Amino acid sequence: MAHTHTHEDHHHGHAPHGHSHAPHAHPAQAAHWSILRMPVPGRLLAALAVSACLWAVVWLAMR
């Protein structure tokens, strides 16, 4: 029994990993606000505030 078909990969010019653009196609946008630009004490306060809100939701759900 002869093996007659081939196992060639033809991508016909397409990117092998899906959709892609050149770097200039999507320029970086200026961030209006970023947690990475906050000082460390501000980050800790923001984390504590978010945590307190989440715990309040849990506490209200368990009542």
C-alpha positions in Angstrom: 0.0 0.0 0.0 1.7 3.2 -1.2 1.6 6.5 0.7 0.6 9.0 -2.0 -0.5 12.2 -0.3 1.9 14.9 0.9 2.1 16.7 4.2 3.1 20.2 3.0 2.1 23.3 4.9 1.0 26.1 2.6 0.0 29.3 4.4 -0.3 31.4 1.3 1.2 34.5 2.9 -1.0 34.5 6.0 0.5 35.0 9.4 0.8 31.6 11.1 -0.6 32.8 14.5 -3.7 34.6 13.3 -4.3 38.4 13.0 -1.3 40.7 13.2 -0.3 44.2 12.3 2.8 46.3 12.1 3.6 48.2 15.3 2.6 51.5 13.7 -0.9 50.3 12.9 -2.1 50.7 16.5 -0.2 53.6 18.1 -0.1 53.8 21.9 -2.8 55.8 23.5 -2.2 58.2 26.4 -3.5 56.8 29.6 -5.7 59.3 31.5 -5.2 57.4 34.8 -3.1 54.4 35.7 -2.6 52.6 39.0 1.0 52.2 38.1 1.5 55.9 38.2 0.1 56.2 41.8 2.5 56.4 44.7 2.7 53.2 46.9 0.6 54.6 49.8 -2.1 55.6 47.3 -2.0 52.1 45.8 -2.4 50.5 49.3 -5.3 52.8 50.1 -7.0 51.9 46.8 -6.4 48.2 47.4 -7.9 48.5 50.9 -10.9 50.5 49.6 -11.6 47.8 46.9 -11.2 45.1 49.5 -13.5 46.8 51.9 -16.2 47.1 49.2 -15.9 43.5 48.2 -16.1 42.4 51.8 -19.2 44.6 52.2 -20.8 42.8 49.3 -20.0 39.4 50.8 -21.3 40.5 54.2 -24.6 41.8 52.7 -25.0 38.6 50.6 -24.7 36.4 53.8 -27.3 38.4 55.8 
